[in-house]
Amino acid sequence: MSVTFQPKRATPEQTESIRYWNEKLEGSSPETILRWAVTTYAPRLTMGTALGSSGCVILSILARIETKIPVFNLDTGYQFPETLELLERIRERYGIEIIRCSAKLSVSEYEAKHGGPLYRIDSDRCCYDRKICVLESIAPKYDAWISGLRRDQSLTRANTPVVGWDSRFGLVKIAPLALWTNKDIWNKIIAESIPYNILYDHGYKSIGCAPCTRPTLPEEEERAGRWSGQLKTECGLHQVNESLTTAQL
């Protein structure tokens, strides 16, 4: 585990502000939440996205508010080609350049170091090295970040606040679509012809790294195809019940 990254702690003033705005913005439209985020935190505001359906909707809204907010993608080296192709379609549609941020070691170097694909025997370590360590290098540049978390995605995300404190990375975390449902997301994508990952048309409901993601059955929950067969439900970036709820501040 990293010993050099020391996340910022929320000050008493930040704690009170987060509680206030989380309550005030509960039930507000994503547009209202994003405008508040831009006004409050830019230029030290960023967005992280794996180009899931929620992320694509947020980008479509953000494009009408401010296209200069830095947006990053944690490029593990294991993403689907369809995900990488979507980066270009987003840029062409909205003029938003999504920065691909990668670990220091390439996939070939990483697998050589560990004697093969580490995700097969220790997916937690793989996620830590290829995602969390990368975000630890990004976080100090910002005060807040936007995510596509929604409460209906899984039980672990059911208490997602609109505005919370992410103690793992020392950032205010903003979830403008926290109250939206999967149906809301797709209604907007269809109504506005928002670019999305074509893997959704092939049985996928949630899309992460190719080796650890499978299509889901119609009756399965949205994230059932992630790390299938493992007890794991999150990569570690979003410890919702631990670090995002304002009660933990």
C-alpha positions as CSV (number, residue, x, y, z in Angstrom):
1,M,0.0,0.0,0.0
2,S,1.1,3.6,-0.6
3,V,2.9,5.3,2.3
4,T,3.5,8.6,0.6
5,F,-0.1,9.8,-0.2
6,Q,-1.6,11.7,2.7
7,P,-5.2,12.8,1.9
8,K,-6.4,16.2,3.2
9,R,-8.7,16.2,6.2
10,A,-11.9,18.2,6.1
11,T,-11.7,21.3,8.2
12,P,-14.6,22.1,10.5
13,E,-15.7,24.8,8.1
14,Q,-15.7,22.4,5.2
15,T,-17.6,19.8,7.3
16,E,-20.4,22.3,8.0
17,S,-20.5,23.5,4.4
18,I,-20.7,20.0,3.0
19,R,-23.5,19.1,5.4
20,Y,-25.4,22.3,4.5
21,W,-25.1,21.9,0.7
22,N,-25.8,18.2,0.8
23,E,-29.1,19.0,2.5
24,K,-29.9,22.0,0.3
25,L,-29.1,20.3,-3.0
26,E,-30.9,17.0,-2.2
27,G,-33.6,16.7,-4.8
28,S,-32.2,19.4,-7.0
29,S,-31.7,18.8,-10.7
30,P,-28.3,17.6,-12.0
31,E,-27.9,21.0,-13.8
32,T,-28.4,22.9,-10.6
33,I,-25.9,20.7,-8.7
34,L,-23.3,21.0,-11.5
35,R,-23.7,24.7,-11.7
36,W,-23.1,25.0,-8.0
37,A,-20.1,22.7,-8.2
38,V,-18.5,24.8,-11.0
39,T,-19.2,28.1,-9.3
40,T,-18.0,26.8,-5.9
41,Y,-14.9,24.8,-6.9
42,A,-13.6,25.6,-10.3
43,P,-10.8,25.8,-11.3
44,R,-9.9,23.2,-8.6
45,L,-12.8,20.9,-9.7
46,T,-12.4,17.8,-11.8
47,M,-14.5,14.8,-13.0
48,G,-13.5,11.2,-13.1
49,T,-15.3,8.9,-15.5
50,A,-15.1,5.3,-16.9
51,L,-17.6,6.4,-19.6
52,G,-20.5,4.5,-18.1
53,S,-24.0,5.6,-18.9
54,S,-24.2,8.0,-16.0
55,G,-20.9,9.6,-16.8
56,C,-22.0,10.2,-20.4
57,V,-25.1,12.0,-19.1
58,I,-23.1,14.2,-16.8
59,L,-20.8,15.1,-19.6
60,S,-23.7,16.1,-21.8
61,I,-24.9,18.4,-19.0
62,L,-21.5,19.7,-18.1
63,A,-20.9,20.6,-21.8
64,R,-23.7,23.2,-21.5
65,I,-22.3,24.7,-18.3
66,E,-18.5,24.6,-18.6
67,T,-16.4,22.6,-21.1
68,K,-13.1,23.5,-19.5
69,I,-13.5,21.4,-16.3
70,P,-10.7,18.8,-16.4
71,V,-12.1,15.3,-17.0
72,F,-10.0,12.2,-16.5
73,N,-10.3,8.5,-17.2
74,L,-8.3,6.0,-15.2
75,D,-6.8,4.0,-18.1
76,T,-5.8,0.7,-16.5
77,G,-4.7,-0.7,-19.8
78,Y,-7.5,-3.3,-19.6
79,Q,-10.4,-1.2,-20.8
80,F,-12.6,-2.3,-23.7
81,P,-11.7,-1.0,-27.1
82,E,-15.3,0.3,-27.2
83,T,-14.7,2.4,-24.2
84,L,-11.6,4.0,-25.7
85,E,-13.5,4.7,-28.9
86,L,-16.2,6.5,-26.9
87,L,-13.6,9.0,-25.6
88,E,-13.2,10.3,-29.2
89,R,-17.0,10.4,-29.8
90,I,-17.4,12.5,-26.6
91,R,-14.7,14.9,-27.7
92,E,-16.2,15.3,-31.2
93,R,-19.8,15.8,-29.8
94,Y,-19.1,18.1,-26.8
95,G,-15.5,19.5,-27.3
96,I,-14.5,17.9,-23.9
97,E,-11.1,16.3,-23.9
98,I,-11.0,13.4,-21.5
99,I,-7.4,12.8,-20.2
100,R,-6.3,9.2,-20.0
101,C,-4.3,8.8,-16.8
102,S,-2.3,5.6,-16.4
103,A,-0.2,3.7,-13.9
104,K,3.6,4.1,-14.2
105,L,4.0,0.5,-15.5
106,S,2.5,-0.6,-18.8
107,V,0.3,-3.7,-18.8
108,S,3.2,-5.8,-20.2
109,E,5.6,-4.5,-17.6
110,Y,3.1,-4.9,-14.8
111,E,2.3,-8.5,-15.8
112,A,5.9,-9.4,-16.2
113,K,6.6,-8.1,-12.7
114,H,3.8,-10.3,-11.3
115,G,4.3,-13.4,-13.4
116,G,1.1,-12.8,-15.4
117,P,-2.2,-11.0,-15.1
118,L,-2.6,-10.1,-11.4
119,Y,-6.4,-9.7,-11.8
120,R,-6.7,-13.4,-12.0
121,I,-5.4,-14.0,-8.5
122,D,-5.6,-10.7,-6.7
123,S,-8.1,-8.3,-8.3
124,D,-8.0,-6.0,-5.3
125,R,-4.3,-5.4,-5.7
126,C,-4.7,-4.9,-9.4
127,C,-7.4,-2.2,-8.9
128,Y,-5.2,-0.6,-6.3
129,D,-2.2,-0.4,-8.5
130,R,-4.0,0.5,-11.7
131,K,-6.7,2.8,-10.4
132,I,-6.3,4.0,-6.8
133,C,-2.6,4.9,-7.0
134,V,-3.2,6.8,-10.1
135,L,-6.0,8.8,-8.5
136,E,-3.8,9.5,-5.5
137,S,-1.4,11.3,-7.9
138,I,-4.3,13.4,-9.3
139,A,-6.2,14.3,-6.1
140,P,-3.8,16.8,-4.6
141,K,-4.4,19.1,-7.6
142,Y,-8.1,19.5,-6.8
143,D,-10.5,20.3,-4.0
144,A,-13.5,18.5,-5.4
145,W,-14.5,15.9,-8.0
146,I,-17.6,14.9,-9.8
147,S,-18.7,11.2,-10.1
148,G,-21.5,9.3,-11.7
149,L,-22.6,7.4,-8.5
150,R,-26.3,6.7,-8.2
151,R,-28.2,5.2,-5.2
152,D,-30.0,2.6,-7.3
153,Q,-26.8,1.0,-8.6
154,S,-26.2,-1.3,-5.7
155,L,-26.7,-1.7,-2.0
156,T,-23.2,-0.3,-1.3
157,R,-24.2,2.9,-3.1
158,A,-27.7,3.3,-1.6
159,N,-26.7,6.1,0.8
160,T,-24.7,8.1,-1.7
161,P,-24.9,11.8,-0.7
162,V,-25.2,14.5,-3.3
163,V,-22.3,16.3,-1.7
164,G,-20.0,14.4,0.6
165,W,-16.4,14.1,1.8
166,D,-14.2,11.5,0.3
167,S,-11.7,10.7,3.1
168,R,-9.7,8.3,0.9
169,F,-8.6,11.0,-1.5
170,G,-9.2,14.2,0.6
171,L,-11.8,15.7,-1.8
172,V,-15.3,16.9,-1.7
173,K,-17.2,14.4,-3.8
174,I,-20.3,15.5,-5.8
175,A,-22.8,13.0,-7.3
176,P,-25.3,15.1,-9.4
177,L,-27.2,11.9,-10.4
178,A,-27.4,10.3,-7.0
179,L,-31.2,10.4,-7.0
180,W,-31.6,9.3,-10.6
181,T,-32.6,5.8,-11.7
182,N,-31.2,3.7,-14.5
183,K,-34.5,4.4,-16.4
184,D,-33.9,8.1,-16.0
185,I,-30.4,7.8,-17.4
186,W,-31.5,5.9,-20.5
187,N,-34.5,8.1,-21.1
188,K,-32.2,11.1,-21.3
189,I,-29.6,9.2,-23.5
190,I,-32.3,8.3,-26.0
191,A,-34.1,11.7,-25.9
192,E,-30.9,13.6,-26.6
193,S,-28.9,11.0,-28.6
194,I,-26.1,11.1,-26.1
195,P,-23.1,9.1,-27.1
196,Y,-22.8,5.9,-25.1
197,N,-20.7,2.7,-25.0
198,I,-22.1,0.3,-27.5
199,L,-21.4,-2.6,-25.1
200,Y,-24.7,-1.6,-23.5
201,D,-26.4,-2.9,-26.6
202,H,-24.8,-6.3,-26.0
203,G,-26.0,-7.3,-22.6
204,Y,-23.7,-5.2,-20.4
205,K,-25.2,-3.0,-17.7
206,S,-22.1,-1.7,-16.0
207,I,-18.7,-1.5,-17.8
208,G,-15.3,-1.6,-16.3
209,C,-12.1,-3.4,-17.2
210,A,-12.6,-6.1,-19.9
211,P,-11.2,-9.1,-17.9
212,C,-13.4,-8.4,-14.9
213,T,-16.7,-7.5,-16.6
214,R,-19.3,-9.7,-18.2
215,P,-22.8,-9.2,-19.7
216,T,-25.6,-9.5,-17.2
217,L,-28.9,-11.3,-17.3
218,P,-32.1,-9.2,-17.4
219,E,-33.0,-9.9,-13.8
220,E,-29.6,-9.2,-12.4
221,E,-28.8,-5.9,-10.7
222,E,-26.8,-3.2,-12.6
223,R,-23.4,-4.1,-11.2
224,A,-23.7,-7.9,-11.1
225,G,-21.4,-8.3,-14.1
226,R,-18.4,-6.7,-12.3
227,W,-16.0,-9.1,-10.7
228,S,-18.5,-11.9,-11.2
229,G,-18.0,-14.8,-8.8
230,Q,-16.2,-12.7,-6.2
231,L,-17.5,-11.1,-3.1
232,K,-16.0,-7.9,-4.4
233,T,-18.5,-5.2,-5.6
234,E,-16.3,-2.1,-5.8
235,C,-12.8,-1.4,-7.0
236,G,-12.0,0.8,-4.0
237,L,-12.4,4.2,-5.6
238,H,-15.9,4.6,-4.2
239,Q,-16.1,3.5,-0.5
240,V,-19.6,5.0,-0.3
241,N,-20.7,3.7,3.1
242,E,-17.3,4.5,4.7
243,S,-16.0,7.7,3.2
244,L,-18.8,9.6,1.5
245,T,-21.6,9.8,4.0
246,T,-21.7,13.1,5.7
247,A,-22.2,11.3,9.1
248,Q,-18.6,10.2,8.8
249,L,-17.2,13.7,8.5
